[in-house]
Each structure stands twice: as C-alpha cells, then as structure tokens.
C-alpha cells in the first residue's frame, strides 16, 4: 500500500505538470464514505481524472474493485485514498468489510 501511494503521488505530480503545459484539465472527484455508503454511489469521470475516497464514518472501510484491479486497503476514520482512472469503462467496487456497500465508477 505504501508503494501504491508513492506511485499515485508521482501520477498526481505528472498531472499537474501536464496542466501547466496546456493539457486538458484533469478533474478530481471525491467519494465520501458515510453511514455505510459510498456517496455518490454512481460516479462519472473522464479518463485521466482522479478519484479520492474519504472515510467519514467512525468504522473502517475499503474501496475495493470487483475485478481486483485496485484496493484502497483499510481506511480509518478521516483517512483518504486516491486513484487515477486510466481506462474507460465501468468499474464496480465494494467495501471488503461490508460487502453490501457497493458503488461504481464509470469513466469515458
Ligand atoms: Cu465498510
């Protein structure tokens, strides 16, 4: 998980550089985890955007892709995790601790 965080930070730095060079602005989207739900439950993004999950519940959660492609690991209260979306398509994800918590990210 530490490695992934470093990789993502490098990705964000590259994004900032691209923006300064006149590239398309890449958005950051926030999914709040609250009351055992991902809000918004269905998030629409563009390829290259970043999604940040923030856990505002008092219990830990994860954001874990259904296809195993990514996993936030345990997010305690107040912790966040970010992911750059690099491919188009819809990704379903859930919380490993509470499988009923389900949501999607759709990238175009
Ligand atoms: Cu959970």
Backbone and ligand atoms as CSV (ligand in chain L), in Angstrom:
chain,resi,resn,atom,element,x,y,z
A,1,UNK,N,N,0.832,-1.204,0.000
A,1,UNK,CA,C,0.000,0.000,0.000
A,1,UNK,C,C,0.863,1.250,0.000
A,2,UNK,N,N,1.968,1.196,0.711
A,2,UNK,CA,C,2.863,2.362,0.715
A,2,UNK,C,C,3.395,2.605,-0.692
A,3,UNK,N,N,3.755,1.530,-1.357
A,3,UNK,CA,C,4.253,1.676,-2.720
A,3,UNK,C,C,3.207,2.325,-3.620
A,4,UNK,N,N,1.977,1.866,-3.480
A,4,UNK,CA,C,0.921,2.404,-4.338
A,4,UNK,C,C,0.736,3.901,-4.072
A,5,UNK,N,N,0.764,4.290,-2.816
A,5,UNK,CA,C,0.614,5.708,-2.505
A,5,UNK,C,C,1.703,6.520,-3.198
A,6,UNK,N,N,2.914,6.026,-3.160
A,6,UNK,CA,C,4.004,6.763,-3.797
A,6,UNK,C,C,3.775,6.848,-5.300
A,7,UNK,N,N,3.358,5.752,-5.864
A,7,UNK,CA,C,3.100,5.747,-7.305
A,7,UNK,C,C,2.019,6.767,-7.653
A,8,UNK,N,N,0.974,6.813,-6.845
A,8,UNK,CA,C,-0.119,7.742,-7.135
A,8,UNK,C,C,0.327,9.185,-6.967
A,9,UNK,N,N,1.156,9.436,-5.988
A,9,UNK,CA,C,1.646,10.804,-5.808
A,9,UNK,C,C,2.445,11.226,-7.038
A,10,UNK,N,N,3.244,10.302,-7.558
A,10,UNK,CA,C,4.008,10.602,-8.769
A,10,UNK,C,C,3.046,10.901,-9.916
A,11,UNK,N,N,1.963,10.148,-9.981
A,11,UNK,CA,C,0.973,10.375,-11.025
A,11,UNK,C,C,0.334,11.740,-10.909
A,12,UNK,N,N,0.047,12.159,-9.696
A,12,UNK,CA,C,-0.566,13.469,-9.499
A,12,UNK,C,C,0.404,14.574,-9.895
A,13,UNK,N,N,1.674,14.392,-9.603
A,13,UNK,CA,C,2.672,15.390,-9.981
A,13,UNK,C,C,2.726,15.505,-11.500
A,14,UNK,N,N,2.662,14.375,-12.178
A,14,UNK,CA,C,2.686,14.383,-13.641
A,14,UNK,C,C,1.455,15.094,-14.184
A,15,UNK,N,N,0.336,14.895,-13.537
A,15,UNK,CA,C,-0.898,15.556,-13.955
A,15,UNK,C,C,-0.748,17.066,-13.834
A,16,UNK,N,N,-0.184,17.505,-12.735
A,16,UNK,CA,C,-0.011,18.942,-12.522
A,16,UNK,C,C,0.892,19.522,-13.602
A,17,UNK,N,N,1.934,18.800,-13.954
A,17,UNK,CA,C,2.850,19.266,-14.992
A,17,UNK,C,C,2.123,19.371,-16.328
A,18,UNK,N,N,1.314,18.352,-16.610
A,18,UNK,CA,C,0.575,18.376,-17.870
A,18,UNK,C,C,-0.362,19.569,-17.938
A,19,UNK,N,N,-0.978,19.885,-16.837
A,19,UNK,CA,C,-1.899,21.010,-16.797
A,19,UNK,C,C,-1.152,22.311,-17.092
A,20,UNK,N,N,0.009,22.466,-16.485
A,20,UNK,CA,C,0.797,23.688,-16.681
A,20,UNK,C,C,1.193,23.824,-18.155
A,21,UNK,N,N,1.346,22.673,-18.820
A,21,UNK,CA,C,1.763,22.708,-20.220
A,21,UNK,C,C,0.601,22.917,-21.179
A,22,UNK,N,N,-0.583,23.110,-20.660
A,22,UNK,CA,C,-1.720,23.403,-21.509
A,22,UNK,C,C,-2.583,22.202,-21.823
A,23,UNK,N,N,-2.306,21.067,-21.195
A,23,UNK,CA,C,-3.126,19.884,-21.429
A,23,UNK,C,C,-4.514,20.092,-20.824
A,24,UNK,N,N,-5.434,19.236,-21.226
A,24,UNK,CA,C,-6.785,19.300,-20.683
A,24,UNK,C,C,-6.742,19.228,-19.157
A,25,UNK,N,N,-7.563,20.020,-18.539
A,25,UNK,CA,C,-7.645,19.994,-17.086
A,25,UNK,C,C,-8.177,18.647,-16.625
A,26,UNK,N,N,-7.508,18.051,-15.691
A,26,UNK,CA,C,-7.953,16.763,-15.173
A,26,UNK,C,C,-8.574,16.966,-13.811
A,27,UNK,N,N,-9.779,16.475,-13.707
A,27,UNK,CA,C,-10.562,16.753,-12.505
A,27,UNK,C,C,-10.266,15.767,-11.382
A,28,UNK,N,N,-10.557,16.206,-10.194
A,28,UNK,CA,C,-10.502,15.344,-9.025
A,28,UNK,C,C,-11.929,15.218,-8.489
A,29,UNK,N,N,-12.336,13.987,-8.221
A,29,UNK,CA,C,-13.682,13.714,-7.733
A,29,UNK,C,C,-13.575,13.093,-6.347
A,30,UNK,N,N,-14.461,13.470,-5.476
A,30,UNK,CA,C,-14.433,12.923,-4.120
A,30,UNK,C,C,-15.642,12.030,-3.868
A,31,UNK,N,N,-15.358,10.839,-3.378
A,31,UNK,CA,C,-16.427,9.946,-2.912
A,31,UNK,C,C,-16.335,9.909,-1.395
A,32,UNK,N,N,-17.381,10.355,-0.739
A,32,UNK,CA,C,-17.408,10.339,0.718
A,32,UNK,C,C,-18.015,9.021,1.181
A,33,UNK,N,N,-17.358,8.388,2.127
A,33,UNK,CA,C,-17.909,7.164,2.715
A,33,UNK,C,C,-18.554,7.566,4.031
A,34,UNK,N,N,-19.871,7.437,4.064
A,34,UNK,CA,C,-20.592,7.854,5.265
A,34,UNK,C,C,-21.809,6.978,5.466
A,35,UNK,N,N,-22.078,6.648,6.712
A,35,UNK,CA,C,-23.233,5.828,7.078
A,35,UNK,C,C,-23.307,4.553,6.225
A,36,UNK,N,N,-22.149,3.914,6.078
A,36,UNK,CA,C,-22.047,2.643,5.367
A,36,UNK,C,C,-22.500,2.759,3.910
A,37,UNK,N,N,-22.131,3.859,3.278
A,37,UNK,CA,C,-22.458,4.046,1.866
A,37,UNK,C,C,-21.395,4.902,1.196
A,38,UNK,N,N,-21.216,4.664,-0.112
A,38,UNK,CA,C,-20.343,5.493,-0.933
A,38,UNK,C,C,-21.210,6.582,-1.563
A,39,UNK,N,N,-20.813,7.838,-1.390
A,39,UNK,CA,C,-21.607,8.950,-1.912
A,39,UNK,C,C,-20.724,9.827,-2.796
A,40,UNK,N,N,-21.005,9.937,-4.121
A,40,UNK,CA,C,-22.156,9.335,-4.798
A,40,UNK,C,C,-21.936,7.845,-5.079
A,41,UNK,N,N,-23.042,7.155,-5.201
A,41,UNK,CA,C,-22.983,5.720,-5.454
A,41,UNK,C,C,-22.555,5.431,-6.891
A,42,UNK,N,N,-22.947,6.309,-7.806
A,42,UNK,CA,C,-22.554,6.155,-9.216
A,42,UNK,C,C,-21.808,7.424,-9.628
A,43,UNK,N,N,-20.514,7.283,-9.839
A,43,UNK,CA,C,-19.671,8.436,-10.165
A,43,UNK,C,C,-19.251,8.377,-11.631
A,44,UNK,N,N,-19.382,9.510,-12.307
A,44,UNK,CA,C,-18.969,9.615,-13.713
A,44,UNK,C,C,-17.695,10.446,-13.782
A,45,UNK,N,N,-16.689,9.926,-14.462
A,45,UNK,CA,C,-15.421,10.652,-14.585
A,45,UNK,C,C,-14.926,10.560,-16.018
A,46,UNK,N,N,-13.874,11.313,-16.308
A,46,UNK,CA,C,-13.185,11.193,-17.580
A,46,UNK,C,C,-11.879,10.451,-17.338
A,47,UNK,N,N,-11.433,9.706,-18.335
A,47,UNK,CA,C,-10.153,9.012,-18.216
A,47,UNK,C,C,-9.075,10.052,-17.911
A,48,UNK,N,N,-8.262,9.767,-16.949
A,48,UNK,CA,C,-7.229,10.700,-16.519
A,48,UNK,C,C,-7.591,11.454,-15.252
A,49,UNK,N,N,-8.869,11.411,-14.890
A,49,UNK,CA,C,-9.291,12.065,-13.652
A,49,UNK,C,C,-8.836,11.237,-12.441
A,50,UNK,N,N,-8.882,11.898,-11.321
A,50,UNK,CA,C,-8.524,11.238,-10.068
A,50,UNK,C,C,-9.760,11.142,-9.176
A,51,UNK,N,N,-9.906,10.015,-8.527
A,51,UNK,CA,C,-10.989,9.832,-7.565
A,51,UNK,C,C,-10.372,9.703,-6.175
A,52,UNK,N,N,-10.912,10.452,-5.243
A,52,UNK,CA,C,-10.433,10.411,-3.864
A,52,UNK,C,C,-11.562,9.891,-2.979
A,53,UNK,N,N,-11.301,8.833,-2.254
A,53,UNK,CA,C,-12.273,8.312,-1.286
A,53,UNK,C,C,-11.888,8.819,0.098
A,54,UNK,N,N,-12.869,9.345,0.810
A,54,UNK,CA,C,-12.636,9.860,2.160
A,54,UNK,C,C,-13.600,9.160,3.108
A,55,UNK,N,N,-13.055,8.515,4.126
A,55,UNK,CA,C,-13.922,7.820,5.082
A,55,UNK,C,C,-14.331,8.757,6.213
A,56,UNK,N,N,-15.580,9.086,6.270
A,56,UNK,CA,C,-16.089,9.952,7.333
A,56,UNK,C,C,-16.886,9.170,8.373
A,57,UNK,N,N,-16.879,7.831,8.230
A,57,UNK,CA,C,-17.544,7.008,9.239
A,57,UNK,C,C,-16.593,6.752,10.405
A,58,UNK,N,N,-17.161,6.312,11.528
A,58,UNK,CA,C,-16.311,6.020,12.683
A,58,UNK,C,C,-15.687,4.636,12.573
A,59,UNK,N,N,-16.177,3.823,11.634
A,59,UNK,CA,C,-15.624,2.481,11.460
A,59,UNK,C,C,-14.793,2.443,10.177
A,60,UNK,N,N,-13.825,1.529,10.091
A,60,UNK,CA,C,-13.007,1.440,8.880
A,60,UNK,C,C,-13.764,0.843,7.701
A,61,UNK,N,N,-13.376,1.273,6.509
A,61,UNK,CA,C,-13.935,0.748,5.274
A,61,UNK,C,C,-12.812,0.596,4.259
A,62,UNK,N,N,-13.144,-0.028,3.131
A,62,UNK,CA,C,-12.222,-0.062,1.996
A,62,UNK,C,C,-13.011,0.305,0.746
A,63,UNK,N,N,-12.291,0.668,-0.297
A,63,UNK,CA,C,-12.869,0.785,-1.636
A,63,UNK,C,C,-12.074,-0.206,-2.475
A,64,UNK,N,N,-12.730,-1.290,-2.873
A,64,UNK,CA,C,-12.027,-2.406,-3.497
A,64,UNK,C,C,-12.716,-2.794,-4.794
A,65,UNK,N,N,-11.980,-2.719,-5.890
A,65,UNK,CA,C,-12.564,-3.020,-7.197
A,65,UNK,C,C,-13.024,-4.462,-7.265
A,66,UNK,N,N,-14.172,-4.669,-7.889
A,66,UNK,CA,C,-14.730,-6.019,-8.007
A,66,UNK,C,C,-13.810,-6.925,-8.825
A,67,UNK,N,N,-13.080,-6.336,-9.777
A,67,UNK,CA,C,-12.199,-7.146,-10.622
A,67,UNK,C,C,-10.802,-7.305,-10.021
A,68,UNK,N,N,-10.615,-6.778,-8.816
A,68,UNK,CA,C,-9.324,-6.914,-8.151
A,68,UNK,C,C,-8.260,-5.953,-8.657
A,69,UNK,N,N,-8.651,-5.035,-9.513
A,69,UNK,CA,C,-7.671,-4.133,-10.117
A,69,UNK,C,C,-7.080,-3.103,-9.160
A,70,UNK,N,N,-7.804,-2.790,-8.108
A,70,UNK,CA,C,-7.272,-1.836,-7.130
A,70,UNK,C,C,-7.980,-2.019,-5.795
A,71,UNK,N,N,-7.327,-1.548,-4.763
A,71,UNK,CA,C,-7.845,-1.715,-3.408
A,71,UNK,C,C,-7.245,-0.615,-2.530
A,72,UNK,N,N,-8.104,0.102,-1.865
A,72,UNK,CA,C,-7.618,1.186,-1.006
A,72,UNK,C,C,-6.892,0.666,0.223
A,73,UNK,N,N,-7.178,-0.582,0.590
A,73,UNK,CA,C,-6.738,-1.023,1.899
A,73,UNK,C,C,-7.644,-0.393,2.953
A,74,UNK,N,N,-7.344,-0.666,4.193
A,74,UNK,CA,C,-8.190,-0.188,5.295
A,74,UNK,C,C,-8.105,1.334,5.421
A,75,UNK,N,N,-9.257,1.961,5.380
A,75,UNK,CA,C,-9.328,3.408,5.587
A,75,UNK,C,C,-10.016,3.664,6.917
A,76,UNK,N,N,-9.262,4.160,7.856
A,76,UNK,CA,C,-9.865,4.504,9.140
A,76,UNK,C,C,-10.566,5.851,9.027
A,77,UNK,N,N,-11.254,6.209,10.067
A,77,UNK,CA,C,-11.980,7.479,10.073
A,77,UNK,C,C,-11.038,8.633,9.715
A,78,UNK,N,N,-11.471,9.434,8.763
A,78,UNK,CA,C,-10.698,10.606,8.385
A,78,UNK,C,C,-9.620,10.337,7.352
A,79,UNK,N,N,-9.372,9.080,7.043
A,79,UNK,CA,C,-8.329,8.766,6.060
A,79,UNK,C,C,-8.896,8.808,4.649
A,80,UNK,N,N,-8.000,9.054,3.696
A,80,UNK,CA,C,-8.430,9.096,2.302
A,80,UNK,C,C,-7.442,8.328,1.438
A,81,UNK,N,N,-7.888,8.035,0.233
A,81,UNK,CA,C,-7.058,7.291,-0.715
A,81,UNK,C,C,-7.438,7.752,-2.115
A,82,UNK,N,N,-6.473,7.922,-2.975
A,82,UNK,CA,C,-6.783,8.416,-4.317
A,82,UNK,C,C,-6.299,7.454,-5.390
A,83,UNK,N,N,-6.981,7.520,-6.510
A,83,UNK,CA,C,-6.700,6.632,-7.635
A,83,UNK,C,C,-6.887,7.411,-8.929
A,84,UNK,N,N,-5.911,7.305,-9.829
A,84,UNK,CA,C,-6.086,7.901,-11.149
A,84,UNK,C,C,-6.751,6.867,-12.044
A,85,UNK,N,N,-7.818,7.293,-12.717
A,85,UNK,CA,C,-8.550,6.379,-13.599
A,85,UNK,C,C,-7.879,6.404,-14.963
A,86,UNK,N,N,-7.374,5.262,-15.388
A,86,UNK,CA,C,-6.548,5.229,-16.590
A,86,UNK,C,C,-7.216,4.546,-17.779
A,87,UNK,N,N,-8.419,4.027,-17.587
A,87,UNK,CA,C,-9.083,3.338,-18.698
A,87,UNK,C,C,-10.579,3.616,-18.669
A,88,UNK,N,N,-11.180,3.633,-19.853
A,88,UNK,CA,C,-12.622,3.834,-19.944
A,88,UNK,C,C,-13.351,2.560,-19.517
A,89,UNK,N,N,-14.581,2.762,-19.068
A,89,UNK,CA,C,-15.402,1.619,-18.692
A,89,UNK,C,C,-15.992,1.807,-17.312
A,90,UNK,N,N,-16.831,0.860,-16.934
A,90,UNK,CA,C,-17.458,0.925,-15.620
A,90,UNK,C,C,-16.810,-0.074,-14.677
A,91,UNK,N,N,-16.449,0.413,-13.510
A,91,UNK,CA,C,-15.825,-0.430,-12.509
A,91,UNK,C,C,-16.744,-0.484,-11.296
A,92,UNK,N,N,-17.129,-1.688,-10.927
A,92,UNK,CA,C,-17.893,-1.857,-9.698
A,92,UNK,C,C,-16.917,-2.046,-8.548
A,93,UNK,N,N,-17.253,-1.523,-7.399
A,93,UNK,CA,C,-16.389,-1.736,-6.234
A,93,UNK,C,C,-17.236,-1.841,-4.983
A,94,UNK,N,N,-16.608,-2.328,-3.939
A,94,UNK,CA,C,-17.332,-2.507,-2.689
A,94,UNK,C,C,-16.357,-2.359,-1.533
A,95,UNK,N,N,-16.895,-2.504,-0.344
A,95,UNK,CA,C,-16.070,-2.483,0.870
A,95,UNK,C,C,-15.837,-3.932,1.289
A,96,UNK,N,N,-14.582,-4.267,1.528
A,96,UNK,CA,C,-14.275,-5.647,1.915
A,96,UNK,C,C,-14.909,-6.030,3.249
A,97,UNK,N,N,-15.076,-5.062,4.123
A,97,UNK,CA,C,-15.624,-5.350,5.452
A,97,UNK,C,C,-17.146,-5.407,5.438
A,98,UNK,N,N,-17.751,-4.724,4.482
A,98,UNK,CA,C,-19.216,-4.628,4.425
A,98,UNK,C,C,-19.625,-4.819,2.963
A,99,UNK,N,N,-19.713,-6.054,2.514
A,99,UNK,CA,C,-19.949,-6.335,1.091
A,99,UNK,C,C,-21.235,-5.739,0.520
A,100,UNK,N,N,-22.146,-5.357,1.390
A,100,UNK,CA,C,-23.380,-4.733,0.890
A,100,UNK,C,C,-23.133,-3.313,0.410
A,101,UNK,N,N,-21.989,-2.751,0.774
A,101,UNK,CA,C,-21.653,-1.398,0.316
A,101,UNK,C,C,-21.094,-1.516,-1.094
A,102,UNK,N,N,-21.885,-1.082,-2.071
A,102,UNK,CA,C,-21.472,-1.219,-3.464
A,102,UNK,C,C,-21.650,0.090,-4.195
A,103,UNK,N,N,-20.772,0.344,-5.164
A,103,UNK,CA,C,-20.864,1.567,-5.948
A,103,UNK,C,C,-20.108,1.346,-7.253
A,104,UNK,N,N,-20.184,2.342,-8.128
A,104,UNK,CA,C,-19.491,2.231,-9.421
A,104,UNK,C,C,-18.788,3.538,-9.769
A,105,UNK,N,N,-17.729,3.370,-10.546
A,105,UNK,CA,C,-17.068,4.497,-11.199
A,105,UNK,C,C,-17.146,4.216,-12.697
A,106,UNK,N,N,-17.689,5.161,-13.443
A,106,UNK,CA,C,-17.776,4.999,-14.893
A,106,UNK,C,C,-16.912,6.061,-15.548
A,107,UNK,N,N,-15.963,5.616,-16.346
A,107,UNK,CA,C,-15.031,6.538,-16.998
A,107,UNK,C,C,-15.259,6.530,-18.511
A,108,UNK,N,N,-15.282,7.725,-19.090
A,108,UNK,CA,C,-15.448,7.832,-20.546
A,108,UNK,C,C,-14.342,8.701,-21.126
L,1,CU,CU,CU,-17.157,-0.825,5.017
